[in-house]
Amino acid sequence: MIASAGHPRESLTIGAPAGSAPSVPVHALRVGEVHAALSSRPGGLPQADIEERLRRHGPNTIREVRGAPLSVKFLSQFTHRMALLLWAGGLIGFLAGMPQLGVAVWAVNVVNGCFSFWQEYKAEKATEALRRLLPAYARVVRGGEERRVEATALVPGDVLLLHTGDKVAADGRLLEAINLEVDEATLNLDPAKIAPLVTPRTRALLAVHLYGNPANVTALLSFTRQRRLNLIEDCAQAHGALHAGRRVGTFGAAAAWSFYPTKNVGAFGDGGMVTTNEAAVCEQLRLLREYGWRERYHSAEHGWNSRLDELQAALLRVRLRHLEADNARRREIARTYRAALSPRISGPLALATVTDGFGLRAGVATVVVFFVIGGLILLSVDEAAGIAQAGLPEPAL
């Protein structure tokens, strides 16, 4: 599909079924060039092309999987190879004079079979629910005219008309991404390598204070001011971290915070917050968090229901009082691991909590990161128990 905002130099959101169109770098192309790359047309496809593509790709639907009857699916959970082995194991237990063992093995087999059947049943119901959520119609341009067509009749190359409040499909494919170089001492953005990647379409720079280590926001802020860009901070893992003696989250136009239970300030469930010193940004955020209401039941624009509930807020107020002490304990644990593990790890090693020239106290050691030959090891610091859990890093997007 192609979605255009209507201006010949505005960006496009482009996607298509797998195999139907090549992946092309579209960020710098004109609208006409994008249409050519996807075998589409600014005025929409002619009827002959639509019919041919519909024959080639089939209807735009989630295929309905017609399986065996429920009774057959239920019995199959007890007759596959592993289940048969368990039945045999239980029988051997009985024959060997150990009926308790035989009953236990058979009980495990029955529980596993029932659970597997229930999971499969729920998955099928979820797929059916997803099918019911699909839109029935779409607004497209075909043959130079705007039309309302059934969503099942959409074909690769169709021009979709998107209006305010429309959603972009979750399976829309990213056609090109720009890799930003990081500073290996901090694993954060390297300010010296950003300039060549900024284009006239760049509007903001997102500084992620990864693993509790502050990015060099002084340099990033100077760069964004020179280029008249907005600086946004991701402080999800950096509650209480310092840069140049100043708290992270206070440099940019806005800062995003996470209160997921594993964070330095964690709630009992999901939660988050955005902070800003700019009145206009604050007003817009307040609109977005509650249905776009300027007054009750009157939406000025599209918004969400994204309020932090009172129970979580009450817990976070208590957790916040202990943040400084918890961070100090995390730094202590990080120093212990550094001293103990450094002599025992071969290859290049860096502790990411040694940050930007302001010392170990700048970071908050949400996790401790070691470089080893072949990759990274993350140690999740538990400030209460004084232990860490080793693991692989999060996937980079």
Beta strands, then each sheet from edge to edge (+ up, - down):
strand 1: 2-4
strand 2: 12-14
strand 3: 137-142
strand 4: 145-150
strand 5: 159-160
strand 6: 182-183
strand 7: 188-189
strand 8: 204-208
strand 9: 230-234
strand 10: 242-243
strand 11: 246-247
strand 12: 254-258
strand 13: 272-275
strand 14: 293-295
strand 15: 298-299
strand 16: 367-372
strand 17: 375-382
strand 18: 387-391
sheet 1: 2+ 1- 5- 3+ 4-
sheet 2: 6+ 7-
sheet 3: 8+ 9+ 12+ 13-
sheet 4: 10+ 11-
sheet 5: 14+ 15-
sheet 6: 16+ 17- 18+
end
